[in-house]
Amino acid sequence: MTTHGADGLVHIGEVAERTGLSHRTIRYYEEMGLVSPAGRTEGGFRLYDEAGIARLLLITPMKPLGFSIEQIGELLGALDTTADPEADPADRERARTVLDEAHAGVAQRIRDLKEATARAESFADRLGREVSRSVPGR
């Protein structure tokens, strides 16, 4: 069920469906200050705009990469600062440093995951060979 209002806002259920996050996780991210609903219905239900949904989609891969809630907040703040044309140059420079460090950390995590994947594939191949040898008729 699409829950778009005339103003383009959507209910949390559709946001959950589009982002793959649970209602509970979305509310938790709101409580932690990572995302804010664009509004609420008269009944108090959260409504999100496309910018809020985009922010949640940005957050989604951060947890599996090992970012803490605090780190996610810092990274989002840095992204907000770099996108703000009115931001103080010193703040922009600090934000750029945060982004550079996050980028380097993610790149290292990807290398680590690729190494772990290669080890797992090698192990799976070895197990496959052992199974083939130990099962008659294979």
DSSP file (Angstrom, degrees, kcal/mol; ACC not computed):
  #  RESIDUE AA STRUCTURE BP1 BP2  ACC     N-H-->O    O-->H-N    N-H-->O    O-->H-N    TCO  KAPPA ALPHA  PHI   PSI    X-CA   Y-CA   Z-CA
    1    1 A M              0   0    0      0, 0.0     2,-0.3     0, 0.0    13,-0.0   0.000 360.0 360.0 360.0 121.9    0.0    0.0    0.0
    2    2 A T        -     0   0    0      1,-0.1     8,-0.0     8,-0.0     0, 0.0  -0.637 360.0-170.1 -79.8 135.7    1.5    3.3   -1.0
    3    3 A T        +     0   0    0     -2,-0.3     8,-0.3     8,-0.1     2,-0.3  -0.118  27.3 148.5-121.1  35.6    1.1    5.9    1.7
    4    4 A H        -     0   0    0      6,-0.2     6,-0.2     2,-0.1     2,-0.2  -0.516  33.5-150.0 -71.1 133.6    2.2    9.0   -0.2
    5    5 A G    >   -     0   0    0      4,-2.2     3,-2.0    -2,-0.3    -1,-0.0  -0.437  35.7 -95.0 -90.2 175.5    0.5   12.1    1.0
    6    6 A A  T 3  S+     0   0    0      1,-0.3    -1,-0.1    -2,-0.2    -2,-0.1   0.767 127.6  57.0 -61.3 -24.7   -0.2   15.1   -1.3
    7    7 A D  T 3  S-     0   0    0      2,-0.1    -1,-0.3     1,-0.0     3,-0.1   0.350 120.3-108.2 -90.3   6.1    3.1   16.6    0.0
    8    8 A G  S <  S+     0   0    0     -3,-2.0     2,-0.2     1,-0.3    -2,-0.1   0.534  73.5 139.2  82.2   6.0    5.1   13.5   -1.1
    9    9 A L        -     0   0    0     40,-0.1    -4,-2.2    38,-0.1     2,-0.3  -0.573  36.7-154.0 -85.1 148.9    5.6   12.3    2.5
   10   10 A V  E     -A   48   0A   0     38,-2.6    38,-2.9    -2,-0.2    -6,-0.2  -0.905  16.7-109.7-125.1 152.1    5.4    8.6    3.2
   11   11 A H  E >>  -A   47   0A   0     -2,-0.3     4,-1.7    -8,-0.3     3,-0.6  -0.298  36.9-104.5 -72.8 161.3    4.6    6.6    6.3
   12   12 A I  H 3> S+     0   0    0     34,-0.8     4,-2.9     1,-0.2     5,-0.2   0.789 116.9  64.5 -59.4 -30.7    7.2    4.6    8.2
   13   13 A G  H 3> S+     0   0    0      1,-0.2     4,-2.1     2,-0.2    -1,-0.2   0.921 105.4  43.1 -61.1 -44.3    5.9    1.3    6.8
   14   14 A E  H <> S+     0   0    0     -3,-0.6     4,-2.7     2,-0.2    -1,-0.2   0.878 112.5  53.8 -69.3 -36.4    6.8    2.3    3.2
   15   15 A V  H  X S+     0   0    0     -4,-1.7     4,-2.2     2,-0.2     6,-0.4   0.928 108.8  49.6 -61.3 -44.5   10.1    3.7    4.4
   16   16 A A  H  X S+     0   0    0     -4,-2.9     4,-2.2     1,-0.2     5,-0.5   0.918 111.9  48.4 -59.9 -44.2   10.8    0.3    6.1
   17   17 A E  H  < S+     0   0    0     -4,-2.1    -2,-0.2     1,-0.2    -1,-0.2   0.911 114.3  45.2 -63.1 -43.3    9.9   -1.5    2.9
   18   18 A R  H  < S+     0   0    0     -4,-2.7    -1,-0.2     1,-0.2    -2,-0.2   0.787 122.5  35.3 -73.2 -28.3   12.1    0.8    0.7
   19   19 A T  H  < S-     0   0    0     -4,-2.2    -2,-0.2    -5,-0.2    -1,-0.2   0.652  98.5-126.2-101.1 -17.6   15.1    0.7    3.0
   20   20 A G     <  +     0   0    0     -4,-2.2     2,-0.3     1,-0.3    -3,-0.2   0.573  69.1 127.8  79.3   8.8   14.9   -2.9    4.3
   21   21 A L        -     0   0    0     -5,-0.5    -1,-0.3    -6,-0.4    -2,-0.2  -0.683  61.1-115.4 -96.1 151.5   15.0   -1.5    7.9
   22   22 A S     >  -     0   0    0     -2,-0.3     4,-2.3     1,-0.1     5,-0.2  -0.417  24.7-113.5 -78.6 161.2   12.5   -2.5   10.5
   23   23 A H  H  > S+     0   0    0      1,-0.2     4,-2.6     2,-0.2     5,-0.2   0.916 119.9  54.5 -56.1 -42.9   10.2    0.1   12.0
   24   24 A R  H  > S+     0   0    0      1,-0.2     4,-2.4     2,-0.2    -1,-0.2   0.902 107.5  48.2 -60.4 -43.8   12.0   -0.4   15.3
   25   25 A T  H  > S+     0   0    0      2,-0.2     4,-2.8     1,-0.2    -1,-0.2   0.909 111.0  50.8 -65.3 -41.8   15.4    0.4   13.7
   26   26 A I  H  X S+     0   0    0     -4,-2.3     4,-1.9     1,-0.2    -2,-0.2   0.927 112.1  46.9 -61.8 -44.5   14.1    3.5   12.0
   27   27 A R  H  X S+     0   0    0     -4,-2.6     4,-2.6     2,-0.2    -1,-0.2   0.891 111.4  52.2 -64.3 -38.2   12.7    4.7   15.3
   28   28 A Y  H  X S+     0   0    0     -4,-2.4     4,-2.2     2,-0.2    -2,-0.2   0.926 107.9  50.7 -63.2 -45.0   16.0    3.9   17.0
   29   29 A Y  H  <>S+     0   0    0     -4,-2.8     5,-2.7     1,-0.2     6,-0.9   0.867 110.7  50.5 -61.7 -34.8   17.9    5.9   14.4
   30   30 A E  H ><5S+     0   0    0     -4,-1.9     3,-1.6     4,-0.2    -2,-0.2   0.940 109.0  50.3 -66.0 -46.2   15.5    8.8   15.1
   31   31 A E  H 3<5S+     0   0    0     -4,-2.6    -2,-0.2     1,-0.3    -1,-0.2   0.845 109.3  52.3 -59.6 -33.7   16.1    8.5   18.8
   32   32 A M  T 3<5S-     0   0    0     -4,-2.2    -1,-0.3    -5,-0.2    -2,-0.2   0.472 117.7-114.5 -83.2  -2.1   19.9    8.6   18.3
   33   33 A G  T < 5S+     0   0    0     -3,-1.6    -3,-0.2     2,-0.3    -2,-0.1   0.659  82.8 120.1  81.1  16.2   19.5   11.7   16.2
   34   34 A L  S   <S+     0   0    0     -5,-2.7     2,-0.3     1,-0.2    -4,-0.2   0.783  80.4  10.4 -83.7 -27.3   20.6   10.2   12.9
   35   35 A V        -     0   0    0     -6,-0.9    -2,-0.3    -9,-0.1    -1,-0.2  -0.988  64.2-155.2-148.7 151.5   17.4   10.9   11.0
   36   36 A S        -     0   0    0     -2,-0.3     2,-0.1    -3,-0.1    -6,-0.0  -0.993  25.2-115.0-130.6 138.2   14.3   12.9   11.6
   37   37 A P        -     0   0    0      0, 0.0    11,-0.2     0, 0.0     3,-0.1  -0.398  20.9-132.3 -64.7 149.3   10.8   12.5   10.2
   38   38 A A  S    S-     0   0    0      9,-1.7     2,-0.3     1,-0.2    10,-0.2   0.678  77.5 -34.8 -76.1 -17.0    9.8   15.4    7.9
   39   39 A G  E     -B   47   0A   0      8,-1.6     8,-2.6    10,-0.0     2,-0.3  -0.975  59.0-111.2-178.8-173.6    6.5   15.5    9.8
   40   40 A R  E     -B   46   0A   0     -2,-0.3     6,-0.2     6,-0.2     2,-0.0  -0.977  26.2-114.6-140.6 153.0    3.8   13.6   11.5
   41   41 A T    >   -     0   0    0      4,-2.3     3,-1.9    -2,-0.3     6,-0.1  -0.286  42.8 -97.9 -75.5 171.5    0.2   12.8   10.8
   42   42 A E  T 3  S+     0   0    0      1,-0.3    -1,-0.1     2,-0.1    -2,-0.0   0.813 129.0  55.4 -59.7 -28.4   -2.6   14.2   13.0
   43   43 A G  T 3  S-     0   0    0      2,-0.1    -1,-0.3     1,-0.0    -2,-0.0   0.443 124.2-105.5 -84.5  -0.2   -2.5   10.9   14.7
   44   44 A G    <   +     0   0    0     -3,-1.9     2,-0.2     1,-0.3    -2,-0.1   0.514  67.7 149.7  92.2   5.3    1.2   11.2   15.4
   45   45 A F        -     0   0    0      1,-0.1    -4,-2.3    -5,-0.0    -1,-0.3  -0.519  51.4-108.1 -74.6 139.8    2.5    8.7   12.8
   46   46 A R  E     - B   0  40A   0     -6,-0.2   -34,-0.8    -2,-0.2     2,-0.4  -0.377  31.7-163.1 -67.6 141.0    5.9    9.5   11.4
   47   47 A L  E     -AB  11  39A   0     -8,-2.6    -9,-1.7   -36,-0.2    -8,-1.6  -0.990   4.3-162.0-125.9 136.9    6.2   10.8    7.8
   48   48 A Y  E     -A   10   0A   0    -38,-2.9   -38,-2.6    -2,-0.4     2,-0.2  -0.902   5.6-149.0-121.2 146.9    9.4   10.8    5.8
   49   49 A D     >  -     0   0    0     -2,-0.4     4,-2.1   -40,-0.2     3,-0.2  -0.484  41.3 -92.2-100.7 178.7   10.4   12.7    2.7
   50   50 A E  H  > S+     0   0    0      1,-0.2     4,-2.7     2,-0.2     5,-0.2   0.845 125.4  56.7 -62.4 -34.3   12.9   11.5    0.0
   51   51 A A  H  > S+     0   0    0      2,-0.2     4,-2.1     1,-0.2    -1,-0.2   0.904 107.7  48.0 -64.6 -40.2   15.8   13.2    1.8
   52   52 A G  H  > S+     0   0    0      2,-0.2     4,-2.1    -3,-0.2    -2,-0.2   0.898 112.4  48.6 -65.4 -40.7   15.1   11.2    5.0
   53   53 A I  H  X S+     0   0    0     -4,-2.1     4,-2.4     2,-0.2    -2,-0.2   0.916 110.5  51.2 -65.5 -42.7   14.8    8.0    3.0
   54   54 A A  H  X S+     0   0    0     -4,-2.7     4,-1.6     1,-0.2    -2,-0.2   0.889 108.7  52.2 -61.1 -38.7   18.1    8.8    1.2
   55   55 A R  H  X S+     0   0    0     -4,-2.1     4,-1.9     2,-0.2    -1,-0.2   0.915 109.4  48.7 -64.5 -43.0   19.7    9.3    4.6
   56   56 A L  H  X S+     0   0    0     -4,-2.1     4,-2.2     1,-0.2    -2,-0.2   0.894 109.2  52.7 -63.5 -39.5   18.5    6.0    5.9
   57   57 A L  H  < S+     0   0    0     -4,-2.4    -1,-0.2     1,-0.2    -2,-0.2   0.815 108.8  51.2 -65.8 -29.1   19.8    4.3    2.8
   58   58 A L  H  < S+     0   0    0     -4,-1.6     4,-0.3    -5,-0.2    -1,-0.2   0.868 112.0  46.4 -72.0 -38.0   23.2    5.9    3.4
   59   59 A I  H >X S+     0   0    0     -4,-1.9     3,-2.0     1,-0.2     4,-0.9   0.855  94.4  79.7 -70.6 -36.4   23.1    4.6    7.0
   60   60 A T  T 3< S+     0   0    0     -4,-2.2     3,-0.3     1,-0.3    -1,-0.2   0.811  95.4  41.1 -48.4 -47.3   22.1    1.1    6.1
   61   61 A P  T 3> S+     0   0    0      0, 0.0     4,-0.8     0, 0.0    -1,-0.3   0.611 100.7  75.5 -80.0  -6.8   25.5   -0.2    5.0
   62   62 A M  T <4>S+     0   0    0     -3,-2.0     5,-2.1    -4,-0.3     3,-0.4   0.910  88.6  54.4 -71.9 -41.6   27.4    1.5    7.8
   63   63 A K  T ><5S+     0   0    0     -4,-0.9     3,-2.2    -3,-0.3    -1,-0.2   0.939 107.1  49.5 -60.4 -49.3   26.4   -0.9   10.6
   64   64 A P  T 345S+     0   0    0      0, 0.0    -1,-0.2     0, 0.0    -2,-0.2   0.763 105.9  59.4 -63.2 -21.0   27.6   -4.1    8.8
   65   65 A L  T 3<5S-     0   0    0     -4,-0.8    -2,-0.2    -3,-0.4    -3,-0.1   0.449 125.3-102.7 -85.1   0.8   30.9   -2.3    8.1
   66   66 A G  T < 5 +     0   0    0     -3,-2.2     2,-0.3     1,-0.3    -3,-0.2   0.542  67.8 151.4  95.8   7.5   31.4   -1.9   11.9
   67   67 A F      < -     0   0    0     -5,-2.1    -1,-0.3     4,-0.1     2,-0.1  -0.551  38.3-136.8 -72.4 133.8   30.5    1.7   12.3
   68   68 A S     >  -     0   0    0     -2,-0.3     4,-2.7     1,-0.1     5,-0.2  -0.373  27.7-104.1 -78.1 167.2   29.1    2.5   15.8
   69   69 A I  H  > S+     0   0    0      1,-0.2     4,-2.6     2,-0.2     5,-0.2   0.904 124.9  51.9 -58.4 -40.8   26.1    4.8   16.2
   70   70 A E  H  > S+     0   0    0      2,-0.2     4,-2.4     1,-0.2    -1,-0.2   0.914 110.2  47.4 -63.3 -42.9   28.4    7.5   17.3
   71   71 A Q  H  > S+     0   0    0      2,-0.2     4,-2.7     1,-0.2    -2,-0.2   0.888 110.7  52.0 -66.0 -38.7   30.6    7.1   14.2
   72   72 A I  H  X S+     0   0    0     -4,-2.7     4,-2.8     2,-0.2     5,-0.2   0.938 110.5  48.7 -61.9 -45.5   27.6    7.1   12.0
   73   73 A G  H  X S+     0   0    0     -4,-2.6     4,-2.4     1,-0.2    -2,-0.2   0.909 112.0  48.7 -59.9 -42.8   26.4   10.3   13.6
   74   74 A E  H  X S+     0   0    0     -4,-2.4     4,-2.3     2,-0.2    -1,-0.2   0.914 112.8  47.8 -63.9 -42.7   29.9   11.9   13.1
   75   75 A L  H  X S+     0   0    0     -4,-2.7     4,-2.4     2,-0.2    -2,-0.2   0.914 112.0  48.8 -65.9 -42.8   30.0   10.8    9.5
   76   76 A L  H  X S+     0   0    0     -4,-2.8     4,-2.6     2,-0.2    -1,-0.2   0.905 111.0  51.3 -63.0 -40.8   26.6   12.1    8.7
   77   77 A G  H  X S+     0   0    0     -4,-2.4     4,-2.4    -5,-0.2    -2,-0.2   0.903 109.7  49.8 -61.4 -41.0   27.5   15.4   10.4
   78   78 A A  H  X S+     0   0    0     -4,-2.3     4,-2.6     2,-0.2    -2,-0.2   0.907 110.8  49.1 -64.6 -41.5   30.6   15.6    8.3
   79   79 A L  H  X S+     0   0    0     -4,-2.4     4,-1.5     1,-0.2    -2,-0.2   0.908 111.1  50.1 -63.7 -41.0   28.6   14.9    5.1
   80   80 A D  H  X S+     0   0    0     -4,-2.6     4,-0.7     1,-0.2    -2,-0.2   0.909 111.2  49.7 -62.1 -41.9   26.1   17.6    6.2
   81   81 A T  H >< S+     0   0    0     -4,-2.4     3,-0.9     1,-0.2     6,-0.3   0.925 110.1  48.4 -64.9 -45.7   28.9   20.1    6.8
   82   82 A T  H 3< S+     0   0    0     -4,-2.6    -1,-0.2     1,-0.2    -2,-0.2   0.795 112.0  50.7 -67.1 -25.8   30.6   19.5    3.4
   83   83 A A  H 3< S+     0   0    0     -4,-1.5    -1,-0.2    -5,-0.2    -2,-0.2   0.601  90.8  92.3 -84.2 -11.3   27.2   19.9    1.6
   84   84 A D    X<  -     0   0    0     -3,-0.9     3,-1.6    -4,-0.7     8,-0.0  -0.747  58.9-163.7 -90.0 110.9   26.5   23.2    3.4
   85   85 A P  T 3  S+     0   0    0      0, 0.0    -1,-0.2     0, 0.0    -4,-0.0   0.701  91.1  55.0 -66.6 -16.7   27.7   26.1    1.3
   86   86 A E  T 3  S+     0   0    0      2,-0.1    -5,-0.0    -3,-0.0    -2,-0.0   0.447  81.3 123.3 -92.8  -1.6   27.4   28.3    4.4
   87   87 A A  S <  S-     0   0    0     -3,-1.6    -6,-0.0    -6,-0.3     5,-0.0  -0.277  72.7-101.4 -65.5 145.9   29.7   26.1    6.6
   88   88 A D     >  -     0   0    0      1,-0.1     4,-2.5     4,-0.0     3,-0.2  -0.410  28.3-124.4 -62.5 137.6   32.8   27.7    8.1
   89   89 A P  H  > S+     0   0    0      0, 0.0     4,-2.2     0, 0.0     5,-0.1   0.859 111.9  52.1 -56.3 -37.5   35.9   26.7    6.2
   90   90 A A  H  > S+     0   0    0      2,-0.2     4,-2.2     1,-0.2     5,-0.2   0.897 110.3  48.5 -66.3 -39.0   37.6   25.3    9.3
   91   91 A D  H  > S+     0   0    0     -3,-0.2     4,-2.5     2,-0.2    -1,-0.2   0.891 110.2  52.3 -65.7 -38.9   34.5   23.1    9.9
   92   92 A R  H  X S+     0   0    0     -4,-2.5     4,-2.5     2,-0.2    -2,-0.2   0.901 109.0  49.9 -63.3 -40.5   34.6   22.0    6.3
   93   93 A E  H  X S+     0   0    0     -4,-2.2     4,-2.0     2,-0.2    -2,-0.2   0.910 111.3  48.1 -65.6 -42.7   38.2   21.0    6.7
   94   94 A R  H  X S+     0   0    0     -4,-2.2     4,-2.2     2,-0.2    -2,-0.2   0.908 112.2  50.3 -62.6 -41.2   37.5   19.0    9.9
   95   95 A A  H  X S+     0   0    0     -4,-2.5     4,-2.5     1,-0.2    -2,-0.2   0.906 107.6  53.0 -64.0 -41.1   34.6   17.4    8.1
   96   96 A R  H  X S+     0   0    0     -4,-2.5     4,-2.7     1,-0.2    -1,-0.2   0.894 107.7  51.9 -61.7 -39.4   36.8   16.5    5.1
   97   97 A T  H  X S+     0   0    0     -4,-2.0     4,-2.6     2,-0.2    -1,-0.2   0.917 108.9  50.1 -62.9 -43.6   39.2   14.8    7.5
   98   98 A V  H  X S+     0   0    0     -4,-2.2     4,-2.4     1,-0.2    -2,-0.2   0.926 112.8  46.9 -59.2 -45.1   36.4   12.8    9.1
   99   99 A L  H  X S+     0   0    0     -4,-2.5     4,-2.7     2,-0.2    -2,-0.2   0.907 111.4  50.6 -65.4 -42.2   35.3   11.7    5.6
  100  100 A D  H  X S+     0   0    0     -4,-2.7     4,-2.4     2,-0.2    -1,-0.2   0.918 112.3  47.1 -61.3 -43.8   38.9   10.8    4.5
  101  101 A E  H  X S+     0   0    0     -4,-2.6     4,-2.3     2,-0.2    -2,-0.2   0.900 112.7  49.0 -65.4 -40.9   39.4    8.7    7.6
  102  102 A A  H  X S+     0   0    0     -4,-2.4     4,-2.6    -5,-0.2     5,-0.2   0.916 110.6  51.2 -64.1 -42.5   36.1    7.0    7.1
  103  103 A H  H  X S+     0   0    0     -4,-2.7     4,-2.6     1,-0.2    -2,-0.2   0.931 110.9  47.6 -60.7 -46.1   36.9    6.3    3.5
  104  104 A A  H  X S+     0   0    0     -4,-2.4     4,-2.1     1,-0.2    -1,-0.2   0.898 112.4  50.3 -62.3 -40.7   40.3    4.8    4.4
  105  105 A G  H  X S+     0   0    0     -4,-2.3     4,-2.3     2,-0.2    -2,-0.2   0.898 111.4  47.2 -64.7 -41.2   38.6    2.7    7.1
  106  106 A V  H  X S+     0   0    0     -4,-2.6     4,-2.4     2,-0.2    -2,-0.2   0.908 110.2  52.9 -67.5 -41.3   36.0    1.3    4.7
  107  107 A A  H  X S+     0   0    0     -4,-2.6     4,-2.0     1,-0.2    -2,-0.2   0.905 111.0  47.3 -60.2 -41.1   38.7    0.6    2.1
  108  108 A Q  H  X S+     0   0    0     -4,-2.1     4,-2.6     2,-0.2    -1,-0.2   0.906 110.1  52.3 -66.3 -41.4   40.6   -1.4    4.7
  109  109 A R  H  X S+     0   0    0     -4,-2.3     4,-2.6     1,-0.2    -2,-0.2   0.890 108.1  51.8 -61.8 -39.3   37.5   -3.2    5.8
  110  110 A I  H  X S+     0   0    0     -4,-2.4     4,-2.5     2,-0.2    -1,-0.2   0.917 109.6  49.4 -63.7 -43.1   36.8   -4.2    2.2
  111  111 A R  H  X S+     0   0    0     -4,-2.0     4,-2.2     2,-0.2    -2,-0.2   0.925 111.9  49.0 -60.7 -43.6   40.3   -5.6    1.8
  112  112 A D  H  X S+     0   0    0     -4,-2.6     4,-2.5     1,-0.2    -2,-0.2   0.913 111.5  48.9 -61.9 -43.2   39.8   -7.6    5.1
  113  113 A L  H  X S+     0   0    0     -4,-2.6     4,-2.6     2,-0.2    -1,-0.2   0.886 109.6  51.9 -65.8 -38.4   36.5   -8.9    3.9
  114  114 A K  H  X S+     0   0    0     -4,-2.5     4,-2.4     2,-0.2    -1,-0.2   0.909 110.9  48.2 -63.9 -41.2   38.0   -9.9    0.5
  115  115 A E  H  X S+     0   0    0     -4,-2.2     4,-2.3     2,-0.2    -2,-0.2   0.927 112.7  47.9 -63.7 -44.7   40.8  -11.8    2.3
  116  116 A A  H  X S+     0   0    0     -4,-2.5     4,-2.4     1,-0.2    -2,-0.2   0.891 111.5  51.1 -63.7 -38.8   38.3  -13.5    4.6
  117  117 A T  H  X S+     0   0    0     -4,-2.6     4,-2.7     2,-0.2    -1,-0.2   0.913 108.8  50.7 -64.2 -43.0   36.1  -14.4    1.6
  118  118 A A  H  X S+     0   0    0     -4,-2.4     4,-2.3     2,-0.2    -2,-0.2   0.912 111.4  48.2 -61.9 -42.2   39.1  -15.9   -0.3
  119  119 A R  H  X S+     0   0    0     -4,-2.3     4,-2.3     2,-0.2    -2,-0.2   0.911 112.5  49.1 -63.6 -41.9   40.0  -18.0    2.8
  120  120 A A  H  X S+     0   0    0     -4,-2.4     4,-2.6     2,-0.2    -2,-0.2   0.899 111.1  49.3 -65.3 -40.7   36.4  -19.2    3.1
  121  121 A E  H  X S+     0   0    0     -4,-2.7     4,-2.4     2,-0.2    -1,-0.2   0.902 110.7  50.4 -65.6 -40.5   36.2  -20.1   -0.6
  122  122 A S  H  X S+     0   0    0     -4,-2.3     4,-2.3     2,-0.2    -2,-0.2   0.915 112.0  47.6 -62.1 -43.4   39.5  -22.1   -0.3
  123  123 A F  H  X S+     0   0    0     -4,-2.3     4,-2.8     2,-0.2    -2,-0.2   0.917 110.8  50.9 -64.1 -43.9   38.1  -23.9    2.7
  124  124 A A  H  X S+     0   0    0     -4,-2.6     4,-2.4     1,-0.2    -2,-0.2   0.903 109.9  50.7 -61.5 -40.8   34.9  -24.7    0.9
  125  125 A D  H  X S+     0   0    0     -4,-2.4     4,-2.3     2,-0.2    -1,-0.2   0.926 110.5  49.3 -61.2 -44.8   36.8  -26.0   -2.1
  126  126 A R  H  X S+     0   0    0     -4,-2.3     4,-2.4     1,-0.2    -2,-0.2   0.929 111.3  48.7 -61.6 -45.2   38.8  -28.3    0.2
  127  127 A L  H  X S+     0   0    0     -4,-2.8     4,-2.7     1,-0.2    -1,-0.2   0.903 109.3  53.5 -60.9 -40.0   35.7  -29.6    1.9
  128  128 A G  H  X S+     0   0    0     -4,-2.4     4,-2.3     1,-0.2    -1,-0.2   0.901 109.1  48.2 -61.2 -41.3   34.2  -30.2   -1.4
  129  129 A R  H  X S+     0   0    0     -4,-2.3     4,-2.0     2,-0.2    -1,-0.2   0.906 111.9  50.0 -65.3 -41.1   37.2  -32.3   -2.5
  130  130 A E  H  X S+     0   0    0     -4,-2.4     4,-1.9     2,-0.2    -2,-0.2   0.908 110.8  48.9 -63.9 -42.1   37.1  -34.2    0.8
  131  131 A V  H  X S+     0   0    0     -4,-2.7     4,-1.4     1,-0.2    -1,-0.2   0.919 109.9  51.9 -63.2 -43.0   33.4  -34.9    0.4
  132  132 A S  H  < S+     0   0    0     -4,-2.3     6,-0.3     1,-0.2    -1,-0.2   0.879 112.2  46.4 -61.6 -38.2   33.9  -36.1   -3.2
  133  133 A R  H  < S+     0   0    0     -4,-2.0    -1,-0.2     1,-0.2    -2,-0.2   0.823 115.1  45.6 -72.1 -32.1   36.7  -38.5   -2.1
  134  134 A S  H  < S+     0   0    0     -4,-1.9    -1,-0.2    -5,-0.2    -2,-0.2   0.594  96.6  78.8 -93.1 -10.2   34.7  -39.9    0.8
  135  135 A V  S >< S-     0   0    0     -4,-1.4     3,-1.4    -3,-0.1    -1,-0.0  -0.882  82.9-125.4-102.7 118.0   31.4  -40.5   -0.9
  136  136 A P  T 3  S+     0   0    0      0, 0.0    -2,-0.1     0, 0.0    -3,-0.0  -0.299  92.4  25.7 -59.7 141.0   31.2  -43.7   -3.0
  137  137 A G  T 3         0   0    0      1,-0.0    -5,-0.0    -5,-0.0    -2,-0.0   0.474 360.0 360.0  87.1   2.3   30.2  -43.1   -6.6
  138  138 A R    <         0   0    0     -3,-1.4    -4,-0.1    -6,-0.3    -5,-0.1   0.430 360.0 360.0-101.7 360.0   31.3  -39.5   -6.8
